[in-house]
Amino acid sequence: MQMLTLNLAAVALQEEGKGDLLSPNGGLMFWTIVIFALLLVVLSRFAFKPMLAAVEARERALQDALDSAKRDRDEAARVLAENRAQLEQARGEAQKLIADGRATAEKLRGDLMEQTKAQQQELLERARRDIDNEKTNAIAALRREAVDLAIAGAGKVIERNLDTDANRKLVEGYLSSVSLGGKA
């Protein structure tokens, strides 16, 4: 459109006979202003409004995209924080389970050691009882043998046949009154 305006201006100048474009010409200025105002009204009504609407729509779309990106970034940060918290919680639980396992193993080990010591002590006590029983049985056997030897020796010395049961009771009574060291 501007080309058309310039061409019209050039034709008008040539008709007037003036070839100087820089000299002011009132008629040319008037028509240039009228055409400019008319073109401005037509463009503002039909071209500027759709272009302005398209620019505003583009601006809204960009703002929506920025807002959506910010929301997505915030959501990702929140999810990341949740995941980190869950990871830390899982690590804490794992450490607790490991510590509980160690404590249980130590307790079990201690219990087994106590049980083993108790069994060992029981075996020692049983062995001592067995030894004491064998010692008592051996002493009783030695006493019986001593009584038998004493009766046999006394029978030879006296040469008289005494009642064996009565003699045995008499010697056993004497031996029980005598301590093991031989003192009465």
VEXTORPA-619207 format. One record per atom (N, C-alpha, C): residue in one letter; atom name; x, y, z. Coordinates in Angstrom, 1 decimal. Example, Ala and Ser with C-alpha at 12.3 -4.5 7.8 and 13.67 -1.06 7.14 Angstrom:
BEGIN
  res  atom       X       Y       Z
    A     N    13.2    -5.7     7.8
    A    CA    12.3    -4.5     7.8
    A     C    13.2    -3.3     7.8
    S     N    12.8    -2.2     7.1
    S    CA    13.7    -1.1     7.1
    S     C    12.9     0.0     7.9
***
This chain:
BEGIN
  res  atom       X       Y       Z
    M     N     0.8    -1.2     0.0
    M    CA     0.0     0.0     0.0
    M     C     0.9     1.3     0.0
    Q     N     1.9     1.2     0.7
    Q    CA     2.8     2.4     0.8
    Q     C     3.4     2.6    -0.6
    M     N     3.7     1.6    -1.3
    M    CA     4.3     1.7    -2.6
    M     C     3.3     2.5    -3.5
    L     N     2.1     2.1    -3.3
    L    CA     1.0     2.8    -4.1
    L     C     1.0     4.3    -3.8
    T     N     1.1     4.6    -2.5
    T    CA     1.1     5.9    -2.1
    T     C     2.3     6.7    -2.6
    L     N     3.4     6.1    -2.6
    L    CA     4.6     6.8    -3.1
    L     C     4.5     7.0    -4.7
    N     N     4.0     6.0    -5.3
    N    CA     3.8     6.1    -6.8
    N     C     2.8     7.2    -7.1
    L     N     1.7     7.3    -6.3
    L    CA     0.8     8.4    -6.5
    L     C     1.4     9.7    -6.3
    A     N     2.2     9.8    -5.3
    A    CA     2.9    11.1    -4.9
    A     C     3.9    11.5    -6.1
    A     N     4.6    10.5    -6.6
    A    CA     5.5    10.8    -7.6
    A     C     4.8    11.2    -8.9
    V     N     3.7    10.6    -9.2
    V    CA     2.9    11.0   -10.4
    V     C     2.3    12.4   -10.2
    A     N     1.9    12.7    -9.0
    A    CA     1.4    14.0    -8.7
    A     C     2.5    15.1    -8.9
    L     N     3.6    14.8    -8.5
    L    CA     4.7    15.8    -8.6
    L     C     5.1    16.0   -10.1
    Q     N     5.1    14.9   -10.8
    Q    CA     5.5    15.0   -12.2
    Q     C     4.4    15.9   -12.9
    E     N     3.2    15.8   -12.6
    E    CA     2.1    16.5   -13.2
    E     C     2.2    18.0   -12.9
    E     N     2.7    18.3   -11.7
    E    CA     2.8    19.7   -11.4
    E     C     4.0    20.3   -12.0
    G     N     4.9    19.4   -12.4
    G    CA     6.1    20.0   -13.1
    G     C     7.2    20.2   -12.1
    K     N     7.0    19.9   -10.9
    K    CA     8.1    20.0    -9.9
    K     C     8.7    18.6    -9.8
    G     N    10.0    18.6    -9.9
    G    CA    10.7    17.3    -9.7
    G     C    11.4    17.2    -8.4
    D     N    11.3    18.1    -7.5
    D    CA    12.0    18.1    -6.3
    D     C    11.1    17.4    -5.2
    L     N    11.6    16.3    -4.7
    L    CA    10.8    15.6    -3.7
    L     C    10.9    16.2    -2.3
    L     N    11.9    17.0    -2.0
    L    CA    12.2    17.5    -0.7
    L     C    11.5    18.9    -0.5
    S     N    11.0    19.4    -1.5
    S    CA    10.3    20.7    -1.3
    S     C     8.8    20.4    -0.8
    P     N     8.3    21.2     0.2
    P    CA     7.0    20.9     0.7
    P     C     5.9    21.2    -0.3
    N     N     5.0    20.3    -0.4
    N    CA     3.8    20.5    -1.3
    N     C     2.6    20.2    -0.4
    G     N     1.8    21.2    -0.3
    G    CA     0.6    21.1     0.6
    G     C    -0.4    20.0     0.2
    G     N    -0.7    19.9    -1.1
    G    CA    -1.7    18.9    -1.6
    G     C    -1.2    17.5    -1.4
    L     N     0.1    17.4    -1.7
    L    CA     0.7    16.0    -1.5
    L     C     0.6    15.6     0.0
    M     N     0.9    16.6     0.8
    M    CA     0.9    16.3     2.3
    M     C    -0.5    15.9     2.7
    F     N    -1.4    16.6     2.2
    F    CA    -2.8    16.3     2.6
    F     C    -3.2    14.9     2.2
    W     N    -3.0    14.6     1.0
    W    CA    -3.4    13.3     0.5
    W     C    -2.6    12.2     1.2
    T     N    -1.3    12.4     1.5
    T    CA    -0.5    11.4     2.2
    T     C    -1.1    11.2     3.6
    I     N    -1.5    12.2     4.2
    I    CA    -2.0    12.1     5.6
    I     C    -3.4    11.4     5.5
    V     N    -4.2    11.7     4.6
    V    CA    -5.5    11.1     4.4
    V     C    -5.3     9.6     4.2
    I     N    -4.5     9.3     3.2
    I    CA    -4.2     7.9     2.9
    I     C    -3.7     7.1     4.1
    F     N    -2.7     7.8     4.8
    F    CA    -2.1     7.1     6.0
    F     C    -3.2     6.9     7.0
    A     N    -4.1     7.8     7.3
    A    CA    -5.1     7.7     8.3
    A     C    -6.1     6.6     7.9
    L     N    -6.5     6.6     6.6
    L    CA    -7.4     5.6     6.1
    L     C    -6.7     4.2     6.2
    L     N    -5.5     4.1     5.8
    L    CA    -4.8     2.8     5.9
    L     C    -4.6     2.4     7.4
    L     N    -4.4     3.3     8.3
    L    CA    -4.3     3.0     9.7
    L     C    -5.6     2.5    10.3
    V     N    -6.7     3.1     9.9
    V    CA    -8.0     2.6    10.3
    V     C    -8.3     1.2     9.8
    V     N    -8.1     1.0     8.5
    V    CA    -8.3    -0.3     7.9
    V     C    -7.4    -1.4     8.6
    L     N    -6.2    -1.1     8.7
    L    CA    -5.2    -2.1     9.3
    L     C    -5.6    -2.3    10.8
    S     N    -5.9    -1.3    11.6
    S    CA    -6.3    -1.5    13.0
    S     C    -7.5    -2.3    13.1
    R     N    -8.5    -2.1    12.2
    R    CA    -9.7    -2.9    12.3
    R     C    -9.6    -4.3    11.9
    F     N    -8.8    -4.5    10.8
    F    CA    -8.8    -5.9    10.2
    F     C    -7.5    -6.6    10.4
    A     N    -6.4    -6.0    10.6
    A    CA    -5.1    -6.7    10.7
    A     C    -4.5    -6.6    12.2
    F     N    -4.6    -5.5    12.8
    F    CA    -3.9    -5.4    14.1
    F     C    -4.6    -6.2    15.2
    K     N    -6.0    -6.2    15.2
    K    CA    -6.7    -7.0    16.2
    K     C    -6.4    -8.5    16.1
    P     N    -6.4    -9.1    14.9
    P    CA    -6.1   -10.5    14.8
    P     C    -4.6   -10.8    15.2
    M     N    -3.7    -9.8    14.8
    M    CA    -2.3   -10.0    15.1
    M     C    -2.1    -9.9    16.6
    L     N    -2.8    -8.9    17.2
    L    CA    -2.7    -8.7    18.6
    L     C    -3.3    -9.9    19.4
    A     N    -4.4   -10.4    18.9
    A    CA    -5.0   -11.6    19.6
    A     C    -4.0   -12.8    19.4
    A     N    -3.4   -13.0    18.3
    A    CA    -2.5   -14.1    18.1
    A     C    -1.3   -13.9    19.1
    V     N    -0.8   -12.7    19.2
    V    CA     0.4   -12.4    20.1
    V     C     0.0   -12.7    21.5
    E     N    -1.2   -12.3    21.9
    E    CA    -1.7   -12.5    23.3
    E     C    -1.9   -14.0    23.5
    A     N    -2.5   -14.7    22.5
    A    CA    -2.7   -16.1    22.7
    A     C    -1.3   -16.8    22.8
    R     N    -0.4   -16.4    22.0
    R    CA     1.0   -17.0    22.1
    R     C     1.6   -16.7    23.5
    E     N     1.4   -15.5    24.0
    E    CA     1.9   -15.1    25.3
    E     C     1.3   -15.9    26.4
    R     N    -0.1   -16.1    26.3
    R    CA    -0.8   -17.0    27.3
    R     C    -0.3   -18.4    27.2
    A     N    -0.1   -18.9    26.0
    A    CA     0.4   -20.3    25.8
    A     C     1.8   -20.5    26.4
    L     N     2.7   -19.5    26.2
    L    CA     4.0   -19.5    26.8
    L     C     3.9   -19.4    28.3
    Q     N     3.1   -18.6    28.8
    Q    CA     2.9   -18.5    30.3
    Q     C     2.4   -19.8    30.9
    D     N     1.4   -20.4    30.2
    D    CA     0.9   -21.6    30.6
    D     C     1.9   -22.7    30.6
    A     N     2.8   -22.7    29.6
    A    CA     3.8   -23.7    29.5
    A     C     4.9   -23.5    30.6
    L     N     5.2   -22.2    30.9
    L    CA     6.1   -21.9    32.0
    L     C     5.5   -22.3    33.4
    D     N     4.2   -22.0    33.6
    D    CA     3.5   -22.5    34.8
    D     C     3.5   -24.0    34.9
    S     N     3.2   -24.7    33.8
    S    CA     3.2   -26.1    33.8
    S     C     4.5   -26.7    34.1
    A     N     5.6   -26.1    33.5
    A    CA     6.9   -26.5    33.8
    A     C     7.3   -26.3    35.2
    K     N     6.9   -25.2    35.8
    K    CA     7.2   -24.9    37.2
    K     C     6.4   -25.9    38.1
    R     N     5.2   -26.2    37.8
    R    CA     4.4   -27.2    38.6
    R     C     5.1   -28.6    38.5
    D     N     5.5   -28.9    37.2
    D    CA     6.2   -30.2    37.0
    D     C     7.5   -30.3    37.8
    R     N     8.2   -29.2    37.8
    R    CA     9.5   -29.1    38.5
    R     C     9.2   -29.3    40.0
    D     N     8.2   -28.5    40.5
    D    CA     7.9   -28.6    41.9
    D     C     7.4   -30.1    42.3
    E     N     6.6   -30.7    41.4
    E    CA     6.2   -32.0    41.7
    E     C     7.3   -33.0    41.7
    A     N     8.2   -32.8    40.7
    A    CA     9.4   -33.7    40.6
    A     C    10.3   -33.5    41.9
    A     N    10.4   -32.3    42.4
    A    CA    11.2   -32.0    43.6
    A     C    10.5   -32.7    44.8
    R     N     9.2   -32.6    44.8
    R    CA     8.5   -33.2    45.9
    R     C     8.6   -34.8    45.9
    V     N     8.5   -35.3    44.7
    V    CA     8.6   -36.8    44.6
    V     C    10.0   -37.2    44.9
    L     N    11.0   -36.4    44.5
    L    CA    12.4   -36.7    44.8
    L     C    12.6   -36.7    46.3
    A     N    12.1   -35.7    46.9
    A    CA    12.2   -35.6    48.4
    A     C    11.5   -36.8    49.1
    E     N    10.3   -37.2    48.6
    E    CA     9.7   -38.3    49.2
    E     C    10.5   -39.6    49.0
    N     N    11.1   -39.8    47.8
    N    CA    11.9   -40.9    47.5
    N     C    13.1   -40.9    48.4
    R     N    13.7   -39.8    48.6
    R    CA    14.9   -39.7    49.5
    R     C    14.5   -40.1    50.9
    A     N    13.4   -39.6    51.3
    A    CA    12.9   -39.9    52.7
    A     C    12.6   -41.4    52.8
    Q     N    12.0   -41.9    51.8
    Q    CA    11.7   -43.4    51.9
    Q     C    13.0   -44.2    51.9
    L     N    14.0   -43.7    51.1
    L    CA    15.3   -44.4    51.0
    L     C    16.0   -44.3    52.4
    E     N    15.9   -43.2    53.0
    E    CA    16.5   -43.0    54.3
    E     C    15.8   -43.9    55.3
    Q     N    14.5   -43.9    55.2
    Q    CA    13.7   -44.8    56.1
    Q     C    14.1   -46.2    55.9
    A     N    14.2   -46.6    54.7
    A    CA    14.5   -48.0    54.4
    A     C    15.9   -48.3    54.9
    R     N    16.9   -47.4    54.7
    R    CA    18.2   -47.6    55.3
    R     C    18.2   -47.7    56.8
    G     N    17.4   -46.9    57.4
    G    CA    17.3   -46.9    58.9
    G     C    16.7   -48.3    59.3
    E     N    15.7   -48.7    58.6
    E    CA    15.1   -50.0    59.0
    E     C    16.1   -51.2    58.8
    A     N    16.8   -51.1    57.7
    A    CA    17.8   -52.1    57.4
    A     C    18.9   -52.1    58.5
    Q     N    19.3   -50.9    58.9
    Q    CA    20.3   -50.9    60.0
    Q     C    19.7   -51.4    61.3
    K     N    18.5   -51.1    61.5
    K    CA    17.8   -51.6    62.7
    K     C    17.7   -53.1    62.7
    L     N    17.4   -53.7    61.5
    L    CA    17.3   -55.1    61.4
    L     C    18.6   -55.8    61.5
    I     N    19.7   -55.2    61.0
    I    CA    21.0   -55.7    61.2
    I     C    21.4   -55.7    62.6
    A     N    21.1   -54.5    63.3
    A    CA    21.5   -54.4    64.7
    A     C    20.7   -55.5    65.5
    D     N    19.4   -55.6    65.2
    D    CA    18.6   -56.6    65.9
    D     C    19.1   -58.0    65.7
    G     N    19.5   -58.3    64.4
    G    CA    20.1   -59.6    64.1
    G     C    21.4   -59.8    64.9
    R     N    22.2   -58.8    65.0
    R    CA    23.5   -59.0    65.7
    R     C    23.2   -59.2    67.2
    A     N    22.2   -58.4    67.7
    A    CA    21.9   -58.6    69.2
    A     C    21.3   -60.0    69.4
    T     N    20.4   -60.4    68.5
    T    CA    19.9   -61.8    68.7
    T     C    21.0   -62.8    68.6
    A     N    21.9   -62.7    67.7
    A    CA    23.0   -63.6    67.6
    A     C    23.9   -63.6    68.8
    E     N    24.1   -62.4    69.3
    E    CA    24.9   -62.3    70.6
    E     C    24.2   -63.0    71.7
    K     N    22.9   -62.7    71.8
    K    CA    22.1   -63.3    72.9
    K     C    22.1   -64.8    72.8
    L     N    21.9   -65.3    71.6
    L    CA    21.8   -66.8    71.3
    L     C    23.2   -67.4    71.7
    R     N    24.3   -66.7    71.3
    R    CA    25.6   -67.1    71.6
    R     C    25.8   -67.2    73.1
    G     N    25.4   -66.1    73.8
    G    CA    25.5   -66.1    75.3
    G     C    24.7   -67.2    75.9
    D     N    23.4   -67.4    75.4
    D    CA    22.6   -68.5    75.9
    D     C    23.2   -69.9    75.7
    L     N    23.8   -70.1    74.5
    L    CA    24.5   -71.4    74.2
    L     C    25.7   -71.6    75.1
    M     N    26.4   -70.5    75.4
    M    CA    27.6   -70.6    76.2
    M     C    27.1   -70.9    77.6
    E     N    26.1   -70.3    78.1
    E    CA    25.6   -70.6    79.5
    E     C    25.1   -72.0    79.5
    Q     N    24.4   -72.5    78.5
    Q    CA    23.9   -73.8    78.5
    Q     C    25.0   -74.8    78.5
    T     N    26.1   -74.5    77.7
    T    CA    27.2   -75.4    77.6
    T     C    27.9   -75.4    79.0
    K     N    28.1   -74.3    79.6
    K    CA    28.7   -74.3    80.9
    K     C    27.8   -75.0    81.9
    A     N    26.5   -74.9    81.9
    A    CA    25.7   -75.6    82.8
    A     C    25.8   -77.1    82.6
    Q     N    25.8   -77.5    81.3
    Q    CA    26.0   -79.0    81.0
    Q     C    27.4   -79.5    81.5
    Q     N    28.4   -78.6    81.3
    Q    CA    29.7   -79.0    81.8
    Q     C    29.7   -79.1    83.3
    Q     N    29.1   -78.2    84.0
    Q    CA    29.0   -78.2    85.4
    Q     C    28.3   -79.4    85.9
    E     N    27.2   -79.8    85.2
    E    CA    26.4   -80.9    85.5
    E     C    27.2   -82.2    85.4
    L     N    28.0   -82.3    84.3
    L    CA    28.8   -83.4    84.0
    L     C    29.9   -83.5    85.1
    L     N    30.5   -82.4    85.5
    L    CA    31.5   -82.4    86.6
    L     C    30.8   -82.9    87.9
    E     N    29.7   -82.4    88.2
    E    CA    29.0   -82.8    89.4
    E     C    28.7   -84.3    89.4
    R     N    28.2   -84.8    88.3
    R    CA    27.9   -86.2    88.1
    R     C    29.1   -87.0    88.3
    A     N    30.2   -86.5    87.7
    A    CA    31.5   -87.3    87.8
    A     C    31.9   -87.3    89.3
    R     N    31.8   -86.2    90.0
    R    CA    32.2   -86.1    91.4
    R     C    31.3   -87.1    92.2
    R     N    30.0   -87.1    91.9
    R    CA    29.1   -88.0    92.6
    R     C    29.5   -89.4    92.4
    D     N    29.8   -89.7    91.1
    D    CA    30.2   -91.1    90.7
    D     C    31.5   -91.5    91.4
    I     N    32.4   -90.5    91.5
    I    CA    33.7   -90.8    92.2
    I     C    33.5   -91.0    93.7
    D     N    32.6   -90.1    94.3
    D    CA    32.3   -90.3    95.7
    D     C    31.6   -91.6    95.9
    N     N    30.7   -92.0    95.0
    N    CA    30.0   -93.3    95.2
    N     C    31.0   -94.5    95.1
    E     N    31.9   -94.4    94.1
    E    CA    32.9   -95.4    93.9
    E     C    33.8   -95.5    95.1
    K     N    34.1   -94.3    95.6
    K    CA    35.0   -94.2    96.8
    K     C    34.3   -94.9    98.0
    T     N    33.0   -94.5    98.2
    T    CA    32.3   -95.1    99.3
    T     C    32.2   -96.6    99.1
    N     N    31.9   -97.1    97.9
    N    CA    31.8   -98.5    97.6
    N     C    33.1   -99.2    97.9
    A     N    34.2   -98.5    97.5
    A    CA    35.6   -99.1    97.7
    A     C    35.9   -99.2    99.1
    I     N    35.5   -98.1    99.9
    I    CA    35.8   -98.2   101.3
    I     C    35.0   -99.3   102.0
    A     N    33.7   -99.4   101.6
    A    CA    32.9  -100.4   102.2
    A     C    33.4  -101.8   101.8
    A     N    33.9  -102.0   100.6
    A    CA    34.5  -103.3   100.2
    A     C    35.8  -103.5   101.0
    L     N    36.6  -102.5   101.2
    L    CA    37.8  -102.6   101.9
    L     C    37.4  -103.0   103.4
    R     N    36.4  -102.4   103.9
    R    CA    36.0  -102.7   105.3
    R     C    35.5  -104.2   105.4
    R     N    34.7  -104.6   104.4
    R    CA    34.3  -106.0   104.4
    R     C    35.5  -106.9   104.3
    E     N    36.4  -106.6   103.5
    E    CA    37.6  -107.4   103.3
    E     C    38.4  -107.4   104.6
    A     N    38.5  -106.2   105.2
    A    CA    39.2  -106.1   106.5
    A     C    38.6  -106.9   107.6
    V     N    37.2  -106.9   107.6
    V    CA    36.4  -107.6   108.6
    V     C    36.7  -109.1   108.4
    D     N    36.6  -109.5   107.1
    D    CA    36.8  -110.9   106.8
    D     C    38.2  -111.4   107.2
    L     N    39.2  -110.5   106.9
    L    CA    40.6  -110.9   107.3
    L     C    40.7  -110.9   108.8
    A     N    40.1  -109.9   109.5
    A    CA    40.2  -109.9   110.9
    A     C    39.6  -111.1   111.5
    I     N    38.4  -111.5   111.0
    I    CA    37.7  -112.6   111.5
    I     C    38.5  -113.9   111.3
    A     N    39.0  -114.0   110.1
    A    CA    39.9  -115.2   109.8
    A     C    41.1  -115.2   110.7
    G     N    41.7  -114.0   110.9
    G    CA    42.9  -114.0   111.7
    G     C    42.6  -114.3   113.2
    A     N    41.4  -113.7   113.6
    A    CA    41.0  -114.0   115.0
    A     C    40.6  -115.4   115.2
    G     N    40.0  -116.0   114.2
    G    CA    39.6  -117.4   114.3
    G     C    40.8  -118.3   114.4
    K     N    41.9  -118.0   113.7
    K    CA    43.1  -118.8   113.7
    K     C    43.7  -118.6   115.1
    V     N    43.7  -117.3   115.6
    V    CA    44.4  -117.1   116.9
    V     C    43.6  -117.7   118.0
    I     N    42.3  -117.6   118.0
    I    CA    41.6  -118.2   119.1
    I     C    41.3  -119.6   118.9
    E     N    41.3  -120.0   117.8
    E    CA    41.1  -121.4   117.4
    E     C    39.7  -121.9   117.9
    R     N    39.0  -121.1   117.9
    R    CA    37.6  -121.4   118.3
    R     C    36.7  -120.9   117.3
    N     N    35.7  -121.6   117.0
    N    CA    34.7  -121.2   116.0
    N     C    33.6  -120.4   116.6
    L     N    33.7  -119.1   116.3
    L    CA    32.7  -118.2   116.8
    L     C    31.6  -118.1   115.7
    D     N    30.5  -117.5   116.1
    D    CA    29.5  -117.3   115.2
    D     C    29.9  -116.2   114.2
    T     N    29.9  -116.5   112.9
    T    CA    30.4  -115.6   111.9
    T     C    29.6  -114.3   111.8
    D     N    28.3  -114.3   111.9
    D    CA    27.5  -113.1   111.8
    D     C    27.7  -112.2   113.1
    A     N    27.8  -112.8   114.2
    A    CA    28.0  -112.1   115.4
    A     C    29.4  -111.4   115.4
    N     N    30.4  -112.2   115.0
    N    CA    31.7  -111.6   114.9
    N     C    31.8  -110.5   113.9
    R     N    31.1  -110.6   112.8
    R    CA    31.1  -109.6   111.7
    R     C    30.5  -108.3   112.3
    K     N    29.4  -108.4   113.0
    K    CA    28.8  -107.2   113.6
    K     C    29.7  -106.6   114.6
    L     N    30.4  -107.3   115.4
    L    CA    31.3  -106.8   116.4
    L     C    32.5  -106.1   115.7
    V     N    33.1  -106.7   114.7
    V    CA    34.2  -106.0   114.0
    V     C    33.8  -104.8   113.2
    E     N    32.6  -104.9   112.6
    E    CA    32.1  -103.7   111.9
    E     C    31.8  -102.6   112.8
    G     N    31.3  -102.9   114.0
    G    CA    31.1  -101.8   115.0
    G     C    32.4  -101.2   115.4
    Y     N    33.4  -102.0   115.6
    Y    CA    34.7  -101.5   116.0
    Y     C    35.3  -100.6   114.9
    L     N    35.2  -101.1   113.6
    L    CA    35.8  -100.4   112.5
    L     C    35.1   -99.1   112.2
    S     N    33.8   -99.1   112.4
    S    CA    33.1   -97.8   112.2
    S     C    33.4   -96.8   113.3
    S     N    33.8   -97.3   114.5
    S    CA    34.2   -96.3   115.5
    S     C    35.6   -95.8   115.3
    V     N    36.4   -96.6   114.6
    V    CA    37.8   -96.2   114.3
    V     C    37.8   -95.3   113.0
    S     N    38.5   -94.2   113.1
    S    CA    38.6   -93.3   111.9
    S     C    39.5   -93.9   110.9
    L     N    39.5   -93.4   109.7
    L    CA    40.3   -93.9   108.6
    L     C    41.8   -93.8   108.9
    G     N    42.2   -92.9   109.7
    G    CA    43.6   -92.7   110.1
    G     C    44.1   -93.8   111.0
    G     N    43.3   -94.6   111.6
    G    CA    43.7   -95.7   112.5
    G     C    43.6   -95.3   113.9
    K     N    43.1   -94.1   114.3
    K    CA    43.1   -93.7   115.7
    K     C    41.7   -94.0   116.2
    A     N    41.6   -94.5   117.5
    A    CA    40.3   -94.9   118.1
    A     C    39.8   -93.7   118.8
***
